[in-house]
Amino acid sequence: MPAGMIYARRLAVFATSAALTVTGLLATAPAAQAAMPTPVSAATARTYLAALTVKAEGSSSGYSRDLFPHWITQSGACNTRETVLKRDGVNVVTDSSCASVSGSWYSEYDGATWTAASDLDIDHVVALSEAWRSGANAWTTAQRQAFANDLTRPQLIAVTDNVNQSKGDLDPAEWLPSRTAYRCTYARAWVHVKYHWNLSIDSAEKSALQSVLNGC
């Protein structure tokens, strides 16, 4: 075989080998820590907060979580909860039904790390019942469904299950993340969500948010 042809074949083999190596690296590279959508800046949050309607919280009369349909299908076999778990975790592996079977999750509220999806809840930053008392009682079911499954705003986040349960439906005047480094982000997210969805705030809630945002 002429020397030129041998050289060309060696180049082709090297190129193929290099391509396979790169593909292997891409396939095994660890996934970066993802997160919920970034909330507006503290300055913008302060502007939004000043624009929100301040009034006494409404009644819980008539409220039911069933009025906020969740978790809805997002794509294929994946519902909203599973989508957030995959988004917020590292190296998350899912089965054919989209359930997370392995991975690692860092809970921003308390700084805990978990390796079992069952240890995580998906928190509605602005709780469904809080939204109900702030104006969602007048919404259509379609609007409430969109709110309960909102992946575009910073409304859904994977956190330690018992921390989410201790938060319940409390607003920032009554509950803030124990991890103080996250409180600024949490307040920005809260205001971002309430502003986008045109929900009201009560005076104590506004004061608490102002206090956090002024320290951001």
VENZI-V930805 format. One record per run of one state. SS is the DSSP state (@ for helix, = for strand, . for the rest). FROM is the first residue (numbers start at 0). TO is the last residue. If there is no record, write none. Layout:
ss = (SS & SS)
from = (FROM & FROM)
to = (TO & TO)
//
This chain:
ss = (. & @ & . & @ & . & = & . & @ & . & = & . & = & @ & = & . & = & . & = & . & @ & = & . & @ & . & @ & . & @ & . & = & @ & . & @ & . & = & . & @ & .)
from = (0 & 2 & 28 & 41 & 51 & 53 & 54 & 64 & 67 & 72 & 75 & 77 & 79 & 88 & 94 & 99 & 106 & 112 & 114 & 116 & 119 & 124 & 127 & 133 & 135 & 138 & 140 & 148 & 155 & 160 & 167 & 179 & 196 & 200 & 201 & 202 & 214)
to = (1 & 27 & 40 & 50 & 52 & 53 & 63 & 66 & 71 & 74 & 76 & 78 & 87 & 93 & 98 & 105 & 111 & 113 & 115 & 118 & 123 & 126 & 132 & 134 & 137 & 139 & 147 & 154 & 159 & 166 & 178 & 195 & 199 & 200 & 201 & 213 & 215)
//
